Amino acid sequence: MFQSALICTDFTDGLHRFVRFVPSLAASGLKKIVFLHTAPLADGAVPRPNEEKEKQARDRLSPALQNIPSGLEVKVDVRSGNPPEHILNAIRTHNPELLILGTAGRSLLNEKLFGSTTINLCQRVAIPCMILRPQLISTYTEEELDLRCRHLFRYFLLPYDNSESAQYTLQRIREKTSGKQTALECCLLAWIVDEVSRNADLRKNAINNAEKVLASVKTSLDPGLRVETEVCLGNAVTEILDLAVERDITAIVSGSRNVGKLIELSVPSLTGELLRKSWHPIIYFPIR
């Protein structure tokens, strides 16, 4: 699915544990991995690189450079300064297909009041972002984390309602899988029909229409990919999160133009709500 990834860690998000599972990440299809950390600037009247903190960070990330499987490129990138700017510069330097970040989860209002590095980056990057919960990654046993690394891209849940964002996300998956051998084995297309209407006939028509569209969309994906479809009634966020628990998915994939923007205060974004509420990994496709 993805062949190169930039894994960003501040050592509180659990993602630094991935340095001990480089062969497992390679098994997920990755051929290039860059581990990145931004150290705080050294104290003083003039801002300068914090060489001591940088060395400590490189030492903690150094296991990633041991026992590298054949065909895999691994790098460690440590600098001092502003994390978002360092990450954006690293994207330009290393040209990854995927950015992997951790986020603790906050409300939209808290993001606006106190800020969020992850949401800030989601607004500025042009490549997909995989968002992982630090609380989850930090509590995995080594055996569990090994398996998680191998299955990062095994089974995707894609909320699909024929909207621009859904079509865009589907197209990106199509581009990544069509005629290619990837780690992605299955994709679940889920259409959530809103229960706002009390008219049973209208709800039935909406369900029938969703089923027809999904049946057509299903055939547009690579024939080597197992594609499942599901139509549910209810609240989109609630139903998607419930499906994620019931099915054996490894990530929810979704695209948006508005994640973290002020417009979300008046026009909620499904992707934004999933980013804040889901305990499952989210792969966010920014629409630019």
C-alpha positions in Angstrom: 0.0 0.0 0.0 2.7 2.5 1.1 6.4 1.9 0.4 7.9 4.8 2.4 7.0 6.3 5.7 8.2 9.2 8.0 7.6 8.1 11.6 7.6 11.2 13.9 8.0 10.7 17.7 8.4 13.0 20.7 9.1 10.0 23.0 5.7 10.4 24.8 3.6 9.0 22.0 4.9 5.4 22.0 6.0 5.5 18.4 9.7 5.3 19.3 9.0 1.7 20.2 8.7 1.0 16.4 12.6 1.2 16.2 12.7 -2.4 17.6 10.3 -3.7 15.0 11.8 -2.5 11.7 11.6 -6.0 10.1 7.9 -6.2 11.0 7.3 -2.8 9.4 9.1 -4.1 6.3 6.7 -7.0 6.3 3.8 -4.4 5.9 5.3 -3.4 2.6 7.5 -0.5 3.6 10.8 -0.2 1.7 12.0 3.1 3.3 11.5 4.3 6.9 12.7 7.5 8.4 12.4 8.0 12.2 12.3 11.7 13.1 12.5 13.5 16.4 12.7 17.3 17.2 14.7 18.3 20.2 14.0 21.6 22.0 16.4 24.4 21.4 19.2 24.9 23.9 18.5 27.5 26.6 20.3 30.8 26.2 20.0 34.3 24.8 20.5 33.1 21.3 18.5 30.0 20.1 20.9 27.2 19.1 20.8 23.5 18.5 20.6 21.3 21.6 23.5 18.9 20.8 23.1 17.0 24.1 19.3 16.4 23.5 20.0 15.5 19.9 22.6 12.9 20.9 20.2 11.4 23.5 17.5 11.1 20.9 19.8 9.5 18.3 20.9 7.0 20.9 17.2 6.1 21.7 16.4 5.7 18.0 19.6 3.9 17.1 18.1 0.3 17.4 16.3 1.1 14.1 19.7 1.0 12.3 20.5 -2.6 13.5 19.5 -5.8 11.7 17.9 -4.0 8.7 16.4 -6.5 6.3 17.7 -6.6 2.7 15.8 -4.2 0.5 14.9 -1.8 3.3 16.3 1.7 3.8 16.2 3.1 7.3 17.3 6.6 8.5 17.2 8.6 11.7 16.6 12.3 11.5 17.1 14.4 14.6 17.3 18.1 14.8 16.5 21.0 17.2 13.7 23.5 16.7 10.0 23.7 15.9 8.4 20.2 15.4 5.9 21.1 12.7 8.6 22.9 10.6 11.1 20.1 11.1 8.5 17.6 9.9 7.6 19.7 6.9 11.3 20.0 6.0 11.8 16.3 6.5 8.9 15.6 4.1 10.6 17.7 1.4 14.0 16.0 2.1 12.9 12.3 2.4 9.8 12.4 0.1 7.8 9.8 2.1 4.4 8.5 0.9 3.0 8.4 4.4 3.4 10.5 7.6 2.9 8.5 10.9 2.0 10.6 14.0 0.6 10.1 17.4 -2.2 12.2 18.9 -3.9 11.9 22.3 -7.2 13.2 21.0 -8.9 16.5 21.9 -12.1 18.3 21.2 -12.1 20.8 18.3 -12.5 23.7 20.8 -9.5 22.5 22.8 -7.5 22.4 19.6 -8.4 26.0 18.9 -7.6 27.1 22.4 -4.4 25.1 23.0 -3.2 23.9 19.7 -2.4 20.5 18.3 0.8 19.6 16.4 -1.0 16.7 14.6 -4.0 18.7 13.5 -1.7 21.6 12.5 0.2 19.2 10.3 -3.0 17.7 8.8 -3.9 21.2 7.6 -0.5 21.7 6.0 0.8 18.5 4.4 -0.1 17.1 1.0 0.6 13.4 1.8 -1.5 11.0 3.8 -1.2 10.9 7.6 -1.6 7.8 9.7 -2.7 8.8 13.2 -2.1 6.4 16.1 -3.2 6.7 19.7 -0.2 6.9 22.1 -2.3 5.3 24.9 -2.7 2.2 22.7 0.8 1.9 21.2 2.3 2.4 24.7 0.4 -0.5 26.2 1.0 -3.1 23.6 3.2 -6.0 24.6 6.2 -6.6 22.2 4.4 -9.5 20.7 1.3 -7.4 20.1 3.3 -4.5 18.7 5.2 -6.9 16.3 1.9 -8.1 14.9 0.5 -4.5 14.7 3.5 -3.4 12.7 3.1 -6.3 10.2 -0.6 -5.5 9.8 -0.7 -1.7 9.6 -2.2 -1.8 6.1 -4.1 -5.2 6.1 -7.8 -4.3 6.4 -9.2 -0.8 5.8 -12.6 0.6 6.7 -13.6 3.4 4.3 -16.7 5.5 5.1 -18.3 6.0 1.7 -21.4 8.1 0.8 -20.5 9.2 -2.8 -19.3 12.6 -1.6 -16.3 14.4 -3.0 -14.1 13.3 0.0 -15.2 9.7 -0.2 -14.6 9.5 -4.0 -11.2 11.1 -3.5 -10.2 8.7 -0.8 -11.4 5.7 -2.9 -9.4 7.0 -5.9 -6.3 7.2 -3.8 -6.7 3.6 -2.6 -7.4 2.6 -6.2 -4.2 4.2 -7.3 -2.2 2.5 -4.6 -3.6 -1.0 -5.2 -4.5 -1.3 -8.9 -2.4 -4.0 -10.5 0.1 -4.0 -7.6 1.0 -6.5 -5.0 0.3 -4.8 -1.6 -0.2 -5.6 2.0 -3.9 -4.5 1.8 -6.0 -7.6 1.8 -9.5 -6.2 2.3 -11.4 -3.0 2.2 -14.8 -2.5 3.8 -17.0 0.3 2.2 -19.5 1.5 4.7 -22.4 3.8 3.9 -24.2 5.3 6.9 -27.8 6.4 6.1 -28.9 9.2 8.5 -32.1 8.3 10.4 -33.3 11.9 10.4 -36.3 11.1 8.2 -39.2 9.5 10.0 -40.7 8.3 6.6 -40.0 4.6 6.3 -40.2 4.8 2.5 -37.6 7.5 2.3 -35.3 5.5 4.5 -35.8 2.4 2.4 -35.1 4.3 -0.8 -31.9 5.8 0.7 -30.8 2.3 1.7 -31.5 0.8 -1.7 -29.6 3.7 -3.4 -26.6 3.2 -1.1 -26.5 -0.5 -1.8 -26.7 0.1 -5.6 -23.9 2.7 -5.5 -21.7 0.5 -3.3 -22.2 -2.5 -5.6 -21.0 -0.4 -8.5 -18.1 1.1 -6.7 -17.0 -2.3 -5.5 -16.3 -3.4 -9.0 -14.0 -0.4 -9.6 -11.4 -1.7 -7.2 -8.6 -4.1 -8.1 -10.1 -7.6 -8.5 -7.3 -9.0 -6.3 -8.5 -7.0 -3.4 -11.4 -8.4 -1.2 -14.0 -5.7 -1.0 -16.9 -5.9 1.4 -19.9 -3.4 1.7 -22.1 -2.4 4.6 -25.1 -0.1 4.8 -26.2 1.1 8.3 -28.8 3.4 9.7 -27.8 6.0 12.3 -25.1 8.6 13.2 -22.1 8.4 10.9 -19.4 8.7 13.6 -21.1 6.3 16.0 -21.8 3.6 13.3 -18.3 3.8 11.8 -16.7 3.4 15.3 -19.0 0.5 16.0 -18.2 -1.2 12.7 -14.5 -0.7 13.5 -14.9 -2.7 16.7 -17.1 -5.5 15.1 -14.9 -6.0 12.0 -11.2 -7.0 12.0 -10.0 -3.8 10.6 -6.5 -2.3 11.0 -7.3 1.3 10.1 -10.1 3.7 9.1 -9.3 5.7 6.0 -11.0 9.0 5.2 -10.3 12.3 3.4 -11.3 15.9 4.1 -10.6 19.5 3.2 -11.6 21.0 6.6 -9.9 19.0 9.4 -9.0 21.5 12.2 -10.3 24.5 10.4 -12.7 27.0 12.0 -15.4 25.9 9.5 -15.6 22.7 11.5 -17.2 24.6 14.4 -20.3 25.1 12.3 -19.9 22.3 9.7 -18.6 19.2 11.4 -16.2 17.0 9.5 -16.6 13.2 9.7 -12.9 12.8 9.3 -12.2 15.3 12.0 -14.6 13.6 14.4 -13.0 10.2 13.7 -9.5 11.6 14.3 -10.6 12.9 17.7 -12.7 9.9 18.8 -11.4 6.7 17.2 -9.1 4.4 19.1 -8.4 2.6 15.8 -5.6 4.1 13.6 -6.8 6.7 11.1 -5.3 7.2 7.7 -6.2 10.7 6.7 -6.0 11.8 3.0 -5.8 15.6 2.8 -7.7 17.1 -0.2 -5.9 20.1 -1.5 
